[in-house]
Amino acid sequence: MSERQVDITIEAPRELVYDLLSDIEAMAIWSPEVVRCAWLGNAGGPNVGAQFQGWCRNGRRRWSTISTIVVADPPAAFGWRV
């Protein structure tokens, strides 16, 4: 299993950046492969332990993933494990 972490400096208020990154339903706007994402079960937002499903496409290839939120510390950090 591999792990990736990305650190990027963005000239914007931390709260705004966190809100954008933690809005998984809008992920299709940012990703060329993600078609849509939706929270699973009774998850209503980006809380540790919440899960979401992502549907992806690259040419004819289609797949989906289940991810779990592992860090939700507004406005400092947000992360998930696929």
mmCIF file of the N, C-alpha and C atoms, coordinates in Angstrom:
data_MODEL
# 
_entry.id   MODEL 
# 
loop_
_atom_site.group_PDB 
_atom_site.id 
_atom_site.type_symbol 
_atom_site.label_atom_id 
_atom_site.label_alt_id 
_atom_site.label_comp_id 
_atom_site.label_asym_id 
_atom_site.label_entity_id 
_atom_site.label_seq_id 
_atom_site.pdbx_PDB_ins_code 
_atom_site.Cartn_x 
_atom_site.Cartn_y 
_atom_site.Cartn_z 
_atom_site.occupancy 
_atom_site.B_iso_or_equiv 
_atom_site.pdbx_formal_charge 
_atom_site.auth_seq_id 
_atom_site.auth_comp_id 
_atom_site.auth_asym_id 
_atom_site.auth_atom_id 
_atom_site.pdbx_PDB_model_num 
ATOM 1   N N  . MET A 1 1  ? 0.844   -1.161 0.000   1.00 0.00 ? 1  MET A N  1 
ATOM 2   C CA . MET A 1 1  ? 0.000   0.000  0.000   1.00 0.00 ? 1  MET A CA 1 
ATOM 3   C C  . MET A 1 1  ? 0.899   1.237  0.000   1.00 0.00 ? 1  MET A C  1 
ATOM 4   N N  . SER A 1 2  ? 0.580   2.196  -0.823  1.00 0.00 ? 2  SER A N  1 
ATOM 5   C CA . SER A 1 2  ? 1.375   3.418  -0.859  1.00 0.00 ? 2  SER A CA 1 
ATOM 6   C C  . SER A 1 2  ? 0.579   4.561  -0.245  1.00 0.00 ? 2  SER A C  1 
ATOM 7   N N  . GLU A 1 3  ? 1.295   5.534  0.232   1.00 0.00 ? 3  GLU A N  1 
ATOM 8   C CA . GLU A 1 3  ? 0.665   6.710  0.825   1.00 0.00 ? 3  GLU A CA 1 
ATOM 9   C C  . GLU A 1 3  ? 1.216   7.931  0.133   1.00 0.00 ? 3  GLU A C  1 
ATOM 10  N N  . ARG A 1 4  ? 0.338   8.887  -0.104  1.00 0.00 ? 4  ARG A N  1 
ATOM 11  C CA . ARG A 1 4  ? 0.778   10.130 -0.723  1.00 0.00 ? 4  ARG A CA 1 
ATOM 12  C C  . ARG A 1 4  ? 0.301   11.288 0.118   1.00 0.00 ? 4  ARG A C  1 
ATOM 13  N N  . GLN A 1 5  ? 1.149   12.262 0.232   1.00 0.00 ? 5  GLN A N  1 
ATOM 14  C CA . GLN A 1 5  ? 0.803   13.480 0.939   1.00 0.00 ? 5  GLN A CA 1 
ATOM 15  C C  . GLN A 1 5  ? 1.264   14.632 0.081   1.00 0.00 ? 5  GLN A C  1 
ATOM 16  N N  . VAL A 1 6  ? 0.451   15.668 0.011   1.00 0.00 ? 6  VAL A N  1 
ATOM 17  C CA . VAL A 1 6  ? 0.792   16.829 -0.792  1.00 0.00 ? 6  VAL A CA 1 
ATOM 18  C C  . VAL A 1 6  ? 0.687   18.069 0.083   1.00 0.00 ? 6  VAL A C  1 
ATOM 19  N N  . ASP A 1 7  ? 1.703   18.897 0.046   1.00 0.00 ? 7  ASP A N  1 
ATOM 20  C CA . ASP A 1 7  ? 1.679   20.182 0.730   1.00 0.00 ? 7  ASP A CA 1 
ATOM 21  C C  . ASP A 1 7  ? 1.764   21.273 -0.326  1.00 0.00 ? 7  ASP A C  1 
ATOM 22  N N  . ILE A 1 8  ? 0.781   22.162 -0.315  1.00 0.00 ? 8  ILE A N  1 
ATOM 23  C CA . ILE A 1 8  ? 0.723   23.235 -1.299  1.00 0.00 ? 8  ILE A CA 1 
ATOM 24  C C  . ILE A 1 8  ? 0.438   24.540 -0.567  1.00 0.00 ? 8  ILE A C  1 
ATOM 25  N N  . THR A 1 9  ? 1.117   25.614 -0.950  1.00 0.00 ? 9  THR A N  1 
ATOM 26  C CA . THR A 1 9  ? 0.846   26.930 -0.385  1.00 0.00 ? 9  THR A CA 1 
ATOM 27  C C  . THR A 1 9  ? -0.163  27.637 -1.283  1.00 0.00 ? 9  THR A C  1 
ATOM 28  N N  . ILE A 1 10 ? -1.264  28.075 -0.676  1.00 0.00 ? 10 ILE A N  1 
ATOM 29  C CA . ILE A 1 10 ? -2.325  28.759 -1.412  1.00 0.00 ? 10 ILE A CA 1 
ATOM 30  C C  . ILE A 1 10 ? -2.575  30.095 -0.740  1.00 0.00 ? 10 ILE A C  1 
ATOM 31  N N  . GLU A 1 11 ? -2.541  31.155 -1.512  1.00 0.00 ? 11 GLU A N  1 
ATOM 32  C CA . GLU A 1 11 ? -2.783  32.493 -0.978  1.00 0.00 ? 11 GLU A CA 1 
ATOM 33  C C  . GLU A 1 11 ? -4.287  32.737 -0.867  1.00 0.00 ? 11 GLU A C  1 
ATOM 34  N N  . ALA A 1 12 ? -4.871  32.222 0.213   1.00 0.00 ? 12 ALA A N  1 
ATOM 35  C CA . ALA A 1 12 ? -6.308  32.383 0.457   1.00 0.00 ? 12 ALA A CA 1 
ATOM 36  C C  . ALA A 1 12 ? -6.548  32.116 1.937   1.00 0.00 ? 12 ALA A C  1 
ATOM 37  N N  . PRO A 1 13 ? -7.671  32.574 2.466   1.00 0.00 ? 13 PRO A N  1 
ATOM 38  C CA . PRO A 1 13 ? -7.977  32.285 3.866   1.00 0.00 ? 13 PRO A CA 1 
ATOM 39  C C  . PRO A 1 13 ? -8.083  30.776 4.102   1.00 0.00 ? 13 PRO A C  1 
ATOM 40  N N  . ARG A 1 14 ? -7.492  30.305 5.211   1.00 0.00 ? 14 ARG A N  1 
ATOM 41  C CA . ARG A 1 14 ? -7.489  28.877 5.531   1.00 0.00 ? 14 ARG A CA 1 
ATOM 42  C C  . ARG A 1 14 ? -8.895  28.295 5.572   1.00 0.00 ? 14 ARG A C  1 
ATOM 43  N N  . GLU A 1 15 ? -9.839  29.038 6.114   1.00 0.00 ? 15 GLU A N  1 
ATOM 44  C CA . GLU A 1 15 ? -11.214 28.545 6.222   1.00 0.00 ? 15 GLU A CA 1 
ATOM 45  C C  . GLU A 1 15 ? -11.816 28.270 4.844   1.00 0.00 ? 15 GLU A C  1 
ATOM 46  N N  . LEU A 1 16 ? -11.550 29.148 3.891   1.00 0.00 ? 16 LEU A N  1 
ATOM 47  C CA . LEU A 1 16 ? -12.067 28.974 2.533   1.00 0.00 ? 16 LEU A CA 1 
ATOM 48  C C  . LEU A 1 16 ? -11.452 27.739 1.876   1.00 0.00 ? 16 LEU A C  1 
ATOM 49  N N  . VAL A 1 17 ? -10.143 27.590 2.004   1.00 0.00 ? 17 VAL A N  1 
ATOM 50  C CA . VAL A 1 17 ? -9.455  26.442 1.405   1.00 0.00 ? 17 VAL A CA 1 
ATOM 51  C C  . VAL A 1 17 ? -9.975  25.141 2.015   1.00 0.00 ? 17 VAL A C  1 
ATOM 52  N N  . TYR A 1 18 ? -10.116 25.106 3.336   1.00 0.00 ? 18 TYR A N  1 
ATOM 53  C CA . TYR A 1 18 ? -10.623 23.902 4.000   1.00 0.00 ? 18 TYR A CA 1 
ATOM 54  C C  . TYR A 1 18 ? -12.033 23.576 3.503   1.00 0.00 ? 18 TYR A C  1 
ATOM 55  N N  . ASP A 1 19 ? -12.883 24.580 3.431   1.00 0.00 ? 19 ASP A N  1 
ATOM 56  C CA . ASP A 1 19 ? -14.259 24.344 2.961   1.00 0.00 ? 19 ASP A CA 1 
ATOM 57  C C  . ASP A 1 19 ? -14.284 23.772 1.544   1.00 0.00 ? 19 ASP A C  1 
ATOM 58  N N  . LEU A 1 20 ? -13.429 24.280 0.672   1.00 0.00 ? 20 LEU A N  1 
ATOM 59  C CA . LEU A 1 20 ? -13.386 23.776 -0.704  1.00 0.00 ? 20 LEU A CA 1 
ATOM 60  C C  . LEU A 1 20 ? -12.875 22.338 -0.763  1.00 0.00 ? 20 LEU A C  1 
ATOM 61  N N  . LEU A 1 21 ? -11.802 22.040 -0.039  1.00 0.00 ? 21 LEU A N  1 
ATOM 62  C CA . LEU A 1 21 ? -11.213 20.705 -0.087  1.00 0.00 ? 21 LEU A CA 1 
ATOM 63  C C  . LEU A 1 21 ? -12.069 19.654 0.603   1.00 0.00 ? 21 LEU A C  1 
ATOM 64  N N  . SER A 1 22 ? -12.813 20.039 1.611   1.00 0.00 ? 22 SER A N  1 
ATOM 65  C CA . SER A 1 22 ? -13.615 19.063 2.349   1.00 0.00 ? 22 SER A CA 1 
ATOM 66  C C  . SER A 1 22 ? -15.007 18.871 1.751   1.00 0.00 ? 22 SER A C  1 
ATOM 67  N N  . ASP A 1 23 ? -15.313 19.586 0.682   1.00 0.00 ? 23 ASP A N  1 
ATOM 68  C CA . ASP A 1 23 ? -16.603 19.419 -0.008  1.00 0.00 ? 23 ASP A CA 1 
ATOM 69  C C  . ASP A 1 23 ? -16.448 18.308 -1.046  1.00 0.00 ? 23 ASP A C  1 
ATOM 70  N N  . ILE A 1 24 ? -16.538 17.054 -0.609  1.00 0.00 ? 24 ILE A N  1 
ATOM 71  C CA . ILE A 1 24 ? -16.264 15.927 -1.504  1.00 0.00 ? 24 ILE A CA 1 
ATOM 72  C C  . ILE A 1 24 ? -17.285 15.838 -2.636  1.00 0.00 ? 24 ILE A C  1 
ATOM 73  N N  . GLU A 1 25 ? -18.483 16.366 -2.439  1.00 0.00 ? 25 GLU A N  1 
ATOM 74  C CA . GLU A 1 25 ? -19.482 16.315 -3.506  1.00 0.00 ? 25 GLU A CA 1 
ATOM 75  C C  . GLU A 1 25 ? -19.097 17.220 -4.681  1.00 0.00 ? 25 GLU A C  1 
ATOM 76  N N  . ALA A 1 26 ? -18.190 18.161 -4.446  1.00 0.00 ? 26 ALA A N  1 
ATOM 77  C CA . ALA A 1 26 ? -17.721 19.048 -5.515  1.00 0.00 ? 26 ALA A CA 1 
ATOM 78  C C  . ALA A 1 26 ? -16.401 18.569 -6.123  1.00 0.00 ? 26 ALA A C  1 
ATOM 79  N N  . MET A 1 27 ? -15.918 17.401 -5.702  1.00 0.00 ? 27 MET A N  1 
ATOM 80  C CA . MET A 1 27 ? -14.622 16.909 -6.171  1.00 0.00 ? 27 MET A CA 1 
ATOM 81  C C  . MET A 1 27 ? -14.555 16.774 -7.695  1.00 0.00 ? 27 MET A C  1 
ATOM 82  N N  . ALA A 1 28 ? -15.663 16.493 -8.334  1.00 0.00 ? 28 ALA A N  1 
ATOM 83  C CA . ALA A 1 28 ? -15.674 16.347 -9.797  1.00 0.00 ? 28 ALA A CA 1 
ATOM 84  C C  . ALA A 1 28 ? -15.268 17.644 -10.496 1.00 0.00 ? 28 ALA A C  1 
ATOM 85  N N  . ILE A 1 29 ? -15.427 18.765 -9.835  1.00 0.00 ? 29 ILE A N  1 
ATOM 86  C CA . ILE A 1 29 ? -15.012 20.044 -10.408 1.00 0.00 ? 29 ILE A CA 1 
ATOM 87  C C  . ILE A 1 29 ? -13.494 20.106 -10.527 1.00 0.00 ? 29 ILE A C  1 
ATOM 88  N N  . TRP A 1 30 ? -12.787 19.517 -9.553  1.00 0.00 ? 30 TRP A N  1 
ATOM 89  C CA . TRP A 1 30 ? -11.337 19.628 -9.482  1.00 0.00 ? 30 TRP A CA 1 
ATOM 90  C C  . TRP A 1 30 ? -10.594 18.494 -10.185 1.00 0.00 ? 30 TRP A C  1 
ATOM 91  N N  . SER A 1 31 ? -11.223 17.334 -10.328 1.00 0.00 ? 31 SER A N  1 
ATOM 92  C CA . SER A 1 31 ? -10.529 16.161 -10.848 1.00 0.00 ? 31 SER A CA 1 
ATOM 93  C C  . SER A 1 31 ? -10.947 15.825 -12.275 1.00 0.00 ? 31 SER A C  1 
ATOM 94  N N  . PRO A 1 32 ? -9.984  15.495 -13.140 1.00 0.00 ? 32 PRO A N  1 
ATOM 95  C CA . PRO A 1 32 ? -10.340 15.107 -14.505 1.00 0.00 ? 32 PRO A CA 1 
ATOM 96  C C  . PRO A 1 32 ? -10.923 13.689 -14.587 1.00 0.00 ? 32 PRO A C  1 
ATOM 97  N N  . GLU A 1 33 ? -10.776 12.872 -13.532 1.00 0.00 ? 33 GLU A N  1 
ATOM 98  C CA . GLU A 1 33 ? -11.284 11.497 -13.553 1.00 0.00 ? 33 GLU A CA 1 
ATOM 99  C C  . GLU A 1 33 ? -12.548 11.305 -12.729 1.00 0.00 ? 33 GLU A C  1 
ATOM 100 N N  . VAL A 1 34 ? -12.741 12.095 -11.692 1.00 0.00 ? 34 VAL A N  1 
ATOM 101 C CA . VAL A 1 34 ? -13.897 11.912 -10.806 1.00 0.00 ? 34 VAL A CA 1 
ATOM 102 C C  . VAL A 1 34 ? -15.161 12.424 -11.496 1.00 0.00 ? 34 VAL A C  1 
ATOM 103 N N  . VAL A 1 35 ? -16.171 11.558 -11.562 1.00 0.00 ? 35 VAL A N  1 
ATOM 104 C CA . VAL A 1 35 ? -17.454 11.927 -12.152 1.00 0.00 ? 35 VAL A CA 1 
ATOM 105 C C  . VAL A 1 35 ? -18.378 12.494 -11.083 1.00 0.00 ? 35 VAL A C  1 
ATOM 106 N N  . ARG A 1 36 ? -18.399 11.828 -9.906  1.00 0.00 ? 36 ARG A N  1 
ATOM 107 C CA . ARG A 1 36 ? -19.173 12.349 -8.779  1.00 0.00 ? 36 ARG A CA 1 
ATOM 108 C C  . ARG A 1 36 ? -18.760 11.633 -7.512  1.00 0.00 ? 36 ARG A C  1 
ATOM 109 N N  . CYS A 1 37 ? -19.099 12.228 -6.376  1.00 0.00 ? 37 CYS A N  1 
ATOM 110 C CA . CYS A 1 37 ? -18.868 11.649 -5.056  1.00 0.00 ? 37 CYS A CA 1 
ATOM 111 C C  . CYS A 1 37 ? -20.117 11.856 -4.211  1.00 0.00 ? 37 CYS A C  1 
ATOM 112 N N  . ALA A 1 38 ? -20.351 10.924 -3.298  1.00 0.00 ? 38 ALA A N  1 
ATOM 113 C CA . ALA A 1 38 ? -21.508 11.030 -2.413  1.00 0.00 ? 38 ALA A CA 1 
ATOM 114 C C  . ALA A 1 38 ? -21.168 10.410 -1.067  1.00 0.00 ? 38 ALA A C  1 
ATOM 115 N N  . TRP A 1 39 ? -21.690 11.022 -0.011  1.00 0.00 ? 39 TRP A N  1 
ATOM 116 C CA . TRP A 1 39 ? -21.522 10.479 1.328   1.00 0.00 ? 39 TRP A CA 1 
ATOM 117 C C  . TRP A 1 39 ? -22.278 9.168  1.448   1.00 0.00 ? 39 TRP A C  1 
ATOM 118 N N  . LEU A 1 40 ? -21.740 8.246  2.240   1.00 0.00 ? 40 LEU A N  1 
ATOM 119 C CA . LEU A 1 40 ? -22.373 6.943  2.460   1.00 0.00 ? 40 LEU A CA 1 
ATOM 120 C C  . LEU A 1 40 ? -22.995 6.881  3.855   1.00 0.00 ? 40 LEU A C  1 
ATOM 121 N N  . GLY A 1 41 ? -24.015 6.034  3.992   1.00 0.00 ? 41 GLY A N  1 
ATOM 122 C CA . GLY A 1 41 ? -24.660 5.840  5.283   1.00 0.00 ? 41 GLY A CA 1 
ATOM 123 C C  . GLY A 1 41 ? -25.245 7.129  5.806   1.00 0.00 ? 41 GLY A C  1 
ATOM 124 N N  . ASN A 1 42 ? -25.039 7.363  7.084   1.00 0.00 ? 42 ASN A N  1 
ATOM 125 C CA . ASN A 1 42 ? -25.590 8.581  7.681   1.00 0.00 ? 42 ASN A CA 1 
ATOM 126 C C  . ASN A 1 42 ? -24.549 9.691  7.780   1.00 0.00 ? 42 ASN A C  1 
ATOM 127 N N  . ALA A 1 43 ? -23.457 9.570  7.027   1.00 0.00 ? 43 ALA A N  1 
ATOM 128 C CA . ALA A 1 43 ? -22.431 10.617 7.020   1.00 0.00 ? 43 ALA A CA 1 
ATOM 129 C C  . ALA A 1 43 ? -23.014 11.870 6.391   1.00 0.00 ? 43 ALA A C  1 
ATOM 130 N N  . GLY A 1 44 ? -22.984 12.947 7.129   1.00 0.00 ? 44 GLY A N  1 
ATOM 131 C CA . GLY A 1 44 ? -23.540 14.195 6.616   1.00 0.00 ? 44 GLY A CA 1 
ATOM 132 C C  . GLY A 1 44 ? -22.498 15.224 6.285   1.00 0.00 ? 44 GLY A C  1 
ATOM 133 N N  . GLY A 1 45 ? -21.257 14.855 6.412   1.00 0.00 ? 45 GLY A N  1 
ATOM 134 C CA . GLY A 1 45 ? -20.209 15.814 6.131   1.00 0.00 ? 45 GLY A CA 1 
ATOM 135 C C  . GLY A 1 45 ? -18.846 15.272 6.479   1.00 0.00 ? 45 GLY A C  1 
ATOM 136 N N  . PRO A 1 46 ? -17.845 16.120 6.388   1.00 0.00 ? 46 PRO A N  1 
ATOM 137 C CA . PRO A 1 46 ? -16.451 15.695 6.525   1.00 0.00 ? 46 PRO A CA 1 
ATOM 138 C C  . PRO A 1 46 ? -16.015 15.514 7.979   1.00 0.00 ? 46 PRO A C  1 
ATOM 139 N N  . ASN A 1 47 ? -16.448 14.438 8.591   1.00 0.00 ? 47 ASN A N  1 
ATOM 140 C CA . ASN A 1 47 ? -16.061 14.107 9.954   1.00 0.00 ? 47 ASN A CA 1 
ATOM 141 C C  . ASN A 1 47 ? -15.217 12.839 9.949   1.00 0.00 ? 47 ASN A C  1 
ATOM 142 N N  . VAL A 1 48 ? -14.283 12.721 10.891  1.00 0.00 ? 48 VAL A N  1 
ATOM 143 C CA . VAL A 1 48 ? -13.439 11.528 10.979  1.00 0.00 ? 48 VAL A CA 1 
ATOM 144 C C  . VAL A 1 48 ? -14.337 10.289 11.082  1.00 0.00 ? 48 VAL A C  1 
ATOM 145 N N  . GLY A 1 49 ? -14.034 9.301  10.244  1.00 0.00 ? 49 GLY A N  1 
ATOM 146 C CA . GLY A 1 49 ? -14.807 8.061  10.208  1.00 0.00 ? 49 GLY A CA 1 
ATOM 147 C C  . GLY A 1 49 ? -15.900 8.051  9.156   1.00 0.00 ? 49 GLY A C  1 
ATOM 148 N N  . ALA A 1 50 ? -16.313 9.206  8.671   1.00 0.00 ? 50 ALA A N  1 
ATOM 149 C CA . ALA A 1 50 ? -17.338 9.271  7.624   1.00 0.00 ? 50 ALA A CA 1 
ATOM 150 C C  . ALA A 1 50 ? -16.779 8.665  6.337   1.00 0.00 ? 50 ALA A C  1 
ATOM 151 N N  . GLN A 1 51 ? -17.649 8.041  5.562   1.00 0.00 ? 51 GLN A N  1 
ATOM 152 C CA . GLN A 1 51 ? -17.222 7.433  4.306   1.00 0.00 ? 51 GLN A CA 1 
ATOM 153 C C  . GLN A 1 51 ? -17.966 8.043  3.131   1.00 0.00 ? 51 GLN A C  1 
ATOM 154 N N  . PHE A 1 52 ? -17.281 8.043  1.985   1.00 0.00 ? 52 PHE A N  1 
ATOM 155 C CA . PHE A 1 52 ? -17.920 8.481  0.753   1.00 0.00 ? 52 PHE A CA 1 
ATOM 156 C C  . PHE A 1 52 ? -17.484 7.591  -0.394  1.00 0.00 ? 52 PHE A C  1 
ATOM 157 N N  . GLN A 1 53 ? -18.329 7.536  -1.400  1.00 0.00 ? 53 GLN A N  1 
ATOM 158 C CA . GLN A 1 53 ? -18.015 6.767  -2.604  1.00 0.00 ? 53 GLN A CA 1 
ATOM 159 C C  . GLN A 1 53 ? -17.729 7.746  -3.724  1.00 0.00 ? 53 GLN A C  1 
ATOM 160 N N  . GLY A 1 54 ? -16.715 7.412  -4.514  1.00 0.00 ? 54 GLY A N  1 
ATOM 161 C CA . GLY A 1 54 ? -16.378 8.208  -5.682  1.00 0.00 ? 54 GLY A CA 1 
ATOM 162 C C  . GLY A 1 54 ? -16.509 7.367  -6.935  1.00 0.00 ? 54 GLY A C  1 
ATOM 163 N N  . TRP A 1 55 ? -17.108 7.932  -7.970  1.00 0.00 ? 55 TRP A N  1 
ATOM 164 C CA . TRP A 1 55 ? -17.242 7.269  -9.263  1.00 0.00 ? 55 TRP A CA 1 
ATOM 165 C C  . TRP A 1 55 ? -16.318 7.982  -10.234 1.00 0.00 ? 55 TRP A C  1 
ATOM 166 N N  . CYS A 1 56 ? -15.481 7.193  -10.928 1.00 0.00 ? 56 CYS A N  1 
ATOM 167 C CA . CYS A 1 56 ? -14.441 7.757  -11.775 1.00 0.00 ? 56 CYS A CA 1 
ATOM 168 C C  . CYS A 1 56 ? -14.521 7.197  -13.193 1.00 0.00 ? 56 CYS A C  1 
ATOM 169 N N  . ARG A 1 57 ? -13.890 7.952  -14.105 1.00 0.00 ? 57 ARG A N  1 
ATOM 170 C CA . ARG A 1 57 ? -13.860 7.533  -15.504 1.00 0.00 ? 57 ARG A CA 1 
ATOM 171 C C  . ARG A 1 57 ? -12.589 8.092  -16.144 1.00 0.00 ? 57 ARG A C  1 
ATOM 172 N N  . ASN A 1 58 ? -11.963 7.232  -16.956 1.00 0.00 ? 58 ASN A N  1 
ATOM 173 C CA . ASN A 1 58 ? -10.823 7.642  -17.751 1.00 0.00 ? 58 ASN A CA 1 
ATOM 174 C C  . ASN A 1 58 ? -10.960 6.918  -19.078 1.00 0.00 ? 58 ASN A C  1 
ATOM 175 N N  . GLY A 1 59 ? -11.428 7.622  -20.093 1.00 0.00 ? 59 GLY A N  1 
ATOM 176 C CA . GLY A 1 59 ? -11.730 6.983  -21.375 1.00 0.00 ? 59 GLY A CA 1 
ATOM 177 C C  . GLY A 1 59 ? -12.863 5.985  -21.189 1.00 0.00 ? 59 GLY A C  1 
ATOM 178 N N  . ARG A 1 60 ? -12.636 4.743  -21.628 1.00 0.00 ? 60 ARG A N  1 
ATOM 179 C CA . ARG A 1 60 ? -13.653 3.696  -21.467 1.00 0.00 ? 60 ARG A CA 1 
ATOM 180 C C  . ARG A 1 60 ? -13.618 3.046  -20.089 1.00 0.00 ? 60 ARG A C  1 
ATOM 181 N N  . ARG A 1 61 ? -12.546 3.247  -19.364 1.00 0.00 ? 61 ARG A N  1 
ATOM 182 C CA . ARG A 1 61 ? -12.383 2.624  -18.045 1.00 0.00 ? 61 ARG A CA 1 
ATOM 183 C C  . ARG A 1 61 ? -13.223 3.377  -17.012 1.00 0.00 ? 61 ARG A C  1 
ATOM 184 N N  . ARG A 1 62 ? -13.996 2.620  -16.216 1.00 0.00 ? 62 ARG A N  1 
ATOM 185 C CA . ARG A 1 62 ? -14.831 3.188  -15.159 1.00 0.00 ? 62 ARG A CA 1 
ATOM 186 C C  . ARG A 1 62 ? -14.620 2.384  -13.884 1.00 0.00 ? 62 ARG A C  1 
ATOM 187 N N  . TRP A 1 63 ? -14.617 3.060  -12.741 1.00 0.00 ? 63 TRP A N  1 
ATOM 188 C CA . TRP A 1 63 ? -14.447 2.382  -11.462 1.00 0.00 ? 63 TRP A CA 1 
ATOM 189 C C  . TRP A 1 63 ? -15.013 3.267  -10.353 1.00 0.00 ? 63 TRP A C  1 
ATOM 190 N N  . SER A 1 64 ? -15.151 2.664  -9.191  1.00 0.00 ? 64 SER A N  1 
ATOM 191 C CA . SER A 1 64 ? -15.570 3.444  -8.031  1.00 0.00 ? 64 SER A CA 1 
ATOM 192 C C  . SER A 1 64 ? -14.670 3.087  -6.854  1.00 0.00 ? 64 SER A C  1 
ATOM 193 N N  . THR A 1 65 ? -14.627 3.972  -5.883  1.00 0.00 ? 65 THR A N  1 
ATOM 194 C CA . THR A 1 65 ? -13.820 3.783  -4.689  1.00 0.00 ? 65 THR A CA 1 
ATOM 195 C C  . THR A 1 65 ? -14.650 4.130  -3.461  1.00 0.00 ? 65 THR A C  1 
ATOM 196 N N  . ILE A 1 66 ? -14.271 3.562  -2.336  1.00 0.00 ? 66 ILE A N  1 
ATOM 197 C CA . ILE A 1 66 ? -14.839 3.935  -1.049  1.00 0.00 ? 66 ILE A CA 1 
ATOM 198 C C  . ILE A 1 66 ? -13.707 4.559  -0.244  1.00 0.00 ? 66 ILE A C  1 
ATOM 199 N N  . SER A 1 67 ? -13.933 5.737  0.295   1.00 0.00 ? 67 SER A N  1 
ATOM 200 C CA . SER A 1 67 ? -12.919 6.433  1.074   1.00 0.00 ? 67 SER A CA 1 
ATOM 201 C C  . SER A 1 67 ? -13.445 6.727  2.466   1.00 0.00 ? 67 SER A C  1 
ATOM 202 N N  . THR A 1 68 ? -12.523 6.806  3.416   1.00 0.00 ? 68 THR A N  1 
ATOM 203 C CA . THR A 1 68 ? -12.856 7.109  4.804   1.00 0.00 ? 68 THR A CA 1 
ATOM 204 C C  . THR A 1 68 ? -12.081 8.347  5.241   1.00 0.00 ? 68 THR A C  1 
ATOM 205 N N  . ILE A 1 69 ? -12.772 9.305  5.841   1.00 0.00 ? 69 ILE A N  1 
ATOM 206 C CA . ILE A 1 69 ? -12.117 10.509 6.344   1.00 0.00 ? 69 ILE A CA 1 
ATOM 207 C C  . ILE A 1 69 ? -11.254 10.115 7.543   1.00 0.00 ? 69 ILE A C  1 
ATOM 208 N N  . VAL A 1 70 ? -9.961  10.467 7.493   1.00 0.00 ? 70 VAL A N  1 
ATOM 209 C CA . VAL A 1 70 ? -9.036  10.125 8.571   1.00 0.00 ? 70 VAL A CA 1 
ATOM 210 C C  . VAL A 1 70 ? -8.559  11.352 9.350   1.00 0.00 ? 70 VAL A C  1 
ATOM 211 N N  . VAL A 1 71 ? -8.683  12.527 8.755   1.00 0.00 ? 71 VAL A N  1 
ATOM 212 C CA . VAL A 1 71 ? -8.320  13.781 9.420   1.00 0.00 ? 71 VAL A CA 1 
ATOM 213 C C  . VAL A 1 71 ? -9.361  14.826 9.052   1.00 0.00 ? 71 VAL A C  1 
ATOM 214 N N  . ALA A 1 72 ? -9.923  15.463 10.050  1.00 0.00 ? 72 ALA A N  1 
ATOM 215 C CA . ALA A 1 72 ? -10.851 16.575 9.830   1.00 0.00 ? 72 ALA A CA 1 
ATOM 216 C C  . ALA A 1 72 ? -10.629 17.564 10.965  1.00 0.00 ? 72 ALA A C  1 
ATOM 217 N N  . ASP A 1 73 ? -9.695  18.480 10.739  1.00 0.00 ? 73 ASP A N  1 
ATOM 218 C CA . ASP A 1 73 ? -9.290  19.448 11.750  1.00 0.00 ? 73 ASP A CA 1 
ATOM 219 C C  . ASP A 1 73 ? -9.369  20.851 11.156  1.00 0.00 ? 73 ASP A C  1 
ATOM 220 N N  . PRO A 1 74 ? -10.605 21.382 11.028  1.00 0.00 ? 74 PRO A N  1 
ATOM 221 C CA . PRO A 1 74 ? -10.757 22.690 10.398  1.00 0.00 ? 74 PRO A CA 1 
ATOM 222 C C  . PRO A 1 74 ? -10.083 23.798 11.211  1.00 0.00 ? 74 PRO A C  1 
ATOM 223 N N  . PRO A 1 75 ? -9.464  24.741 10.557  1.00 0.00 ? 75 PRO A N  1 
ATOM 224 C CA . PRO A 1 75 ? -9.202  24.821 9.121   1.00 0.00 ? 75 PRO A CA 1 
ATOM 225 C C  . PRO A 1 75 ? -7.819  24.317 8.748   1.00 0.00 ? 75 PRO A C  1 
ATOM 226 N N  . ALA A 1 76 ? -7.199  23.495 9.611   1.00 0.00 ? 76 ALA A N  1 
ATOM 227 C CA . ALA A 1 76 ? -5.792  23.137 9.428   1.00 0.00 ? 76 ALA A CA 1 
ATOM 228 C C  . ALA A 1 76 ? -5.524  21.948 8.531   1.00 0.00 ? 76 ALA A C  1 
ATOM 229 N N  . ALA A 1 77 ? -6.324  20.869 8.642   1.00 0.00 ? 77 ALA A N  1 
ATOM 230 C CA . ALA A 1 77 ? -5.984  19.652 7.912   1.00 0.00 ? 77 ALA A CA 1 
ATOM 231 C C  . ALA A 1 77 ? -7.227  18.850 7.571   1.00 0.00 ? 77 ALA A C  1 
ATOM 232 N N  . PHE A 1 78 ? -7.193  18.237 6.389   1.00 0.00 ? 78 PHE A N  1 
ATOM 233 C CA . PHE A 1 78 ? -8.277  17.376 5.937   1.00 0.00 ? 78 PHE A CA 1 
ATOM 234 C C  . PHE A 1 78 ? -7.660  16.251 5.107   1.00 0.00 ? 78 PHE A C  1 
ATOM 235 N N  . GLY A 1 79 ? -8.049  14.999 5.386   1.00 0.00 ? 79 GLY A N  1 
ATOM 236 C CA . GLY A 1 79 ? -7.487  13.896 4.622   1.00 0.00 ? 79 GLY A CA 1 
ATOM 237 C C  . GLY A 1 79 ? -8.381  12.677 4.671   1.00 0.00 ? 79 GLY A C  1 
ATOM 238 N N  . TRP A 1 80 ? -8.203  11.803 3.664   1.00 0.00 ? 80 TRP A N  1 
ATOM 239 C CA . TRP A 1 80 ? -8.981  10.568 3.613   1.00 0.00 ? 80 TRP A CA 1 
ATOM 240 C C  . TRP A 1 80 ? -8.119  9.444  3.089   1.00 0.00 ? 80 TRP A C  1 
ATOM 241 N N  . ARG A 1 81 ? -8.541  8.231  3.388   1.00 0.00 ? 81 ARG A N  1 
ATOM 242 C CA . ARG A 1 81 ? -7.857  7.022  2.927   1.00 0.00 ? 81 ARG A CA 1 
ATOM 243 C C  . ARG A 1 81 ? -8.788  6.305  1.963   1.00 0.00 ? 81 ARG A C  1 
ATOM 244 N N  . VAL A 1 82 ? -8.266  5.933  0.797   1.00 0.00 ? 82 VAL A N  1 
ATOM 245 C CA . VAL A 1 82 ? -9.046  5.210  -0.208  1.00 0.00 ? 82 VAL A CA 1 
ATOM 246 C C  . VAL A 1 82 ? -8.870  3.729  0.025   1.00 0.00 ? 82 VAL A C  1 
# 
